[in-house]
Amino acid sequence: MIRKLTLVKSEWEYERILESMRQVQRPVVVSFLNAHAFNLAWQETNYRRSLVESDVLLRDGVGVSILLSLLGVHPGINMNGTDLIPKMLEQSSGRVALLGTRDPYLSIAADKLASSGVSIALKLDGFQPDHCYVNAVLSGKPDVVILAMGMPKQERIALALKDTVNWPCLIVNGGAILDFISGRVTRAPNVVQSLRLEWLFRLAQEPRRLFRRYVMGNSVFLFRALRISRSFRRVRREQQALI
């Protein structure tokens, strides 16, 4: 998974990513790797496959940044979907499908995006069987699909869509993006973001739902990151000894 990451090192590369998303020539899946996704992928083979088979996998959050630094890799810009997806939608001239969250938040997000000039092709809540989303997309034929129903469901549906649609379509795994756009979830203040503590702000907002993910999950992730870095250093020492 780490080798699959597209690491963005500069604002120029950031803009190139946005440009490439506007000009897809086939079904393209964009996913994000954060600490929670890493933990899920560690445990679930099918979910790990869905990340690896994404066309673009971007680094999201401080956890994966720490892991990359431990491996001696520059982590680049934090490409979280909360920032990237709204910018991508602002620049999109295509029709957009919003699949995820629940009403009234889904409708609020759709109305806000429509008022900003985004063309909404269809919307569907995030609690339907997988085939309902595939059928809706086949019927509506959007240019962009935003999946906002959480891991691992959204990544599973993204691959199903990629295997099914036969026109250029950008398929983005957006997590809680529609909840952010609708105002159901409040974004951390800039100072909290600059301190790389946005996860703590979200935990304070939804402690019961996010305790396991952030408190227990982050601890497990750091343990795994240290384990991977030790193995990586050991292999490098063994390789150098053979030179």
Secondary structure, DSSP 4 states (H G I P E B T S, - for coil): -GGG-B---SHHHHHHHHHHHHT-SSEEEEEEE-HHHHHHHHH-HHHHHHHHTSSEEEE-SHHHHHHHHHTT----S---HHHHHHHHHHH--SEEEEEES-TTHHHHHHHHHHHTT-EEEEEE-TTS-HHHHHHHHHHH--SEEEEES-TTHHHHHHHHHHHH--S-EEEEE-TTHHHHHHTSSPPPPHHHHHTT-HHHHHHHHSHHHHHIIIIIHHHHHHHHHHHHHHHHHHHHHHHHHH-
